[in-house]
């Protein structure tokens, strides 16, 4: 990264209140289900449902 670019990017972000993109990392849903004696797919479905709520 070139010197000074960090300040320019930080200033640009401050002007935009809402992000254009959001990423959700869904990690652990399969392990959560297995710990409860359910198939991993059950955890994936439960995680997707929770994100939509």
N, C-alpha and C positions, 0 to 999 in steps of 0.2 A: 504494500500500500504506500502511496506517495505521501509525503509530509503535507499536512493540512487537509487531506481529504476527509478525515474523520470528523472534523468540525463542520465541514460543509454538509455531510450526510446527516449529522445530528441536528443541524439547523433546519434542514429540509423536513425531517420527521416531525419537528415541533409544530410546523404549520399544518400538518394533516392530522386531524383528531382521530380518524378511523383508519385502520389498515386496509389495504386493498385485498390482501390474501391472509388467510389464517391456516396453519397446519396443525393437525391434531395427531399425535403419536399414540396409537392405541397399543400399549404394551402391557401384557400381563393378563389379558382376558382369558386366554386358554389355561394359564396356570390357576387363575381364580376358579374356573369351572372344575378343573381336575381336583383341586383341594376340597371341593364340595361333592366329589364323586360323580360329576357330570362329564359328558364328552366335551372336548375342547371347542367344538363348533357351538355348543350351547353358550360358552363364554364369549365367543365372537359375536353371536347374535345379541346377547345381553349388552355388550359394550356398544354396539351400533345403536341399539335402542336408547341407551343412556345418553349418547351424544345428541340424538335427535330431540331429547327432552329439553 
